[in-house]
Structures are given as structure tokens and as C-alpha cells.
Amino acid sequence: MKISPWLMGGAGALFLVGLVGLALGVLMPGGIEPVEAPGGGGKSAVAEFKQKAALSTAALAKKSEKKDLAVVEWKEKHRVFVSRSIVFLPKENEPVQALNKEQITEDGIKVGWKLDYGFDPEKSEVADQDADQDGFTNKEEYDKKTDPTDSASSPSKWVKVKIASVEVAKLLIGFSGKSEGRYTVRFKLGAKPKDVDVVMGDKIWVLAGNKAVDILKSEEEAKAKVGGTNSCPHAIPLMVKEYKDDKGKKMDETTKTENDYDDSMIVLERMDEMAGPIQILLDKNGKSRGVELSVGDIRLISLVPGEGEMGPYRVGQSFPYAGKVFVVTEATPLKVSLRMMPEGESVSILPNTAPTLLPKTP
């Protein structure tokens, strides 16, 4: 088959053009720089493209710079707002926590209680304040569930009563003799005793004063002398209730001999607020086998504003206070015991300061 000269020539031309292009690509990797069209002050398409590309790059950089400045400005001006339902409480592991009305602050009072009565839950001094000036601190009112802003709503005032002083004095009552239905009862306060003869059913009133014992057989006379020159705030009423005869012979285990004994007993009935029997054995060999009664003056003090010292009182005496009636059942310088009437609740009164021991005047 015969090939056309024209076809051969075209193929050769194409081959030469390819060789030239390959050489330019190897020797000039950046390609051929376009030549700007001269004349007329105009710009070529390539120059115009470069200018637009440069402008676009500058605009993007400026926009990015503004965004960064905005972020910095936002960070500098940013503030944190805390809701009013957030409170700071003392001695908590977390510096801030959500409001919990059941939470107890360091002064022992619940957050909710403080808020209910208008107190600042962050202030520990609230506990020691007396908002209604009734003599009770807010903590005391919180403990007793009373209104700290209303003086008419206060804990029982007796909790503010303390011991001012207690005089230690003992009255010894003995059974010193008997004879045909008559019995000798001996009262001793200090060094000098006082003997009184009684029979069954007799009633006597015992006034233990500062220096001596006075025995009266009339209630009217006793009432007239109570709190008078005898300085006795309370007369002890006693009734001769019973006599129990108990005498005979008893074996002495040491000597193995029988000896006479007399353990006869007289029973007196105390008839004040300490009502009850007092059993007294007959004296033996000149020594009393009786009982001791506390007859020292007891003075109390109320810490409620406007009140102050109360008394003197004696064991067995009742007195009214704060709408209640109290009975003194026991007294020492360290504790005075009261019984609240009519409930029968026992109340302990402690010293206001260091106990004061007042000896009885002989």
C-alpha cells in the first residue's frame, strides 16, 4: 500500500511540534511568561487578574484581623452573672452552691429559717442577736421553734433562771424519848437542840431561821412569822402520824450474848409540797438515828431583761413564775431541782456564775 506524501508530511510536522513542547516543559518549568499587550495605557488580562487576586487576598486578611480583634474584645468585656438563688455559705468545700433551705450554717441555724425571718444566711452573728429584745437569742428561739421577731412568741422564761446562791443548812430531826403515849421529837439546827413533846395526831409547823428553830402548833401563827423577824421563808408542816414499838432482846454475834434493844420508830408526815412519811428511829446511846432536812435559803436569778433576783425559797416551797408553779425539790450550790406543776416535769437550774457557798450563821 502506498502512503500519501501529504500524510507523511503532516505526521512529521506534528512530531516536531511535540518535541518542541516537551523541551520547553523540561527546560522552563514555570512556563512561558505571558507578554503584556503594549500601547494605550491598558492592562493585559494577566495583569488585571494579578491585581484582583492581590486585592482579594488583602480583603481576606483584613477581615480575619477584625474577627480576631472582636474575639479579644469579647473576652476582655465578658462578665459572669450569678443568679439570686445562689448563696455563699461558710466552710463549704464548694465556694458557690445552689440555695438549699435545709442546709445548716456554721451557727447551727437552717438557711430557710433565716430567710423566712429576714436574716442574712451568710452572717453567723445572727445566732447571738436578739431581734425582738425579749431576752432570748435568735438561736434559742430557733431551737424552741418560736418567732424571733415577736416578743410575745418566746421560749419558756424559766430556762433563763439560774442559781444566784444556795445556803447549805441542815435541820436534824430525831426521836429522843417516849413515855406513856407521849413522844419527844428533837430538832437541831446548829449547836443547840430544841425538844418538843407530841402525841399521835398532833400537827406542828417548823420554822428554821438563821439562828434557831421555832416550833409552832398553829397555822395562823406560822403564817404570821414566815418571812418576818425569823427570816424563814417557809414553814415545814409535820403531823405525828404513827408510832411503831420494836424492842426486846437480840443476840450479839460478837459477844454471843443477848442484849436489850429498842428500835422503836415514830413516823412524821410532811405536809408541804414534799409530802411524804419521815421515819425516825429512837436515839441509841445518846446518838440520833433521825433524818436531815435541807433548810438553807435558795436565791435564783432571772436573766430575762427587767426581772433579776428571785427568792429566797426553801426545799418544799412552791412559787409562781411565768404562768407556772414550781416546787423546790432539792438544792445544792451546783444544782437546784424544781418540779413544774401540774405537769410534774423536772427542771434543773444551774449556777449563773461560779457556785457561791454560804455557811449557815450559828
Buried (B, 14 or more C-beta within 10 A) or exposed (E): EEEEEEEEEEEEEEEEEEEEEEEEEEEEEEEEEEEEEEEEEEEEEEEEEEEEEEEEEEEEEEEEEEEEEEEEEEEEEEEEEEEEEEBEBEEEEEEEEEBEEEBEBEBEBBBBBBBEBEBEBEEBEBBEEBBBEBBBBBBBBBBEEBBBBEBEBBBBBBBBBBBBBBBBBBBBBBBBBBEEEEBBBBBBBBEEBBEBEBEBEBBBBBBBBBEEBBBBEEEEBBEEBBEEEBBBBBBBBBBBBEBEEEEEEEEEEEEEEEEEBEBBBBBBBBBBBBEEEBBBBBBEEEEBBBBEBBBBBBBBBBBBEEBEEBBBBBBBBBBEBBEBBBBBBBBBBEBBBBBBBEEEEEBEBEBBEEBBEBEBEE
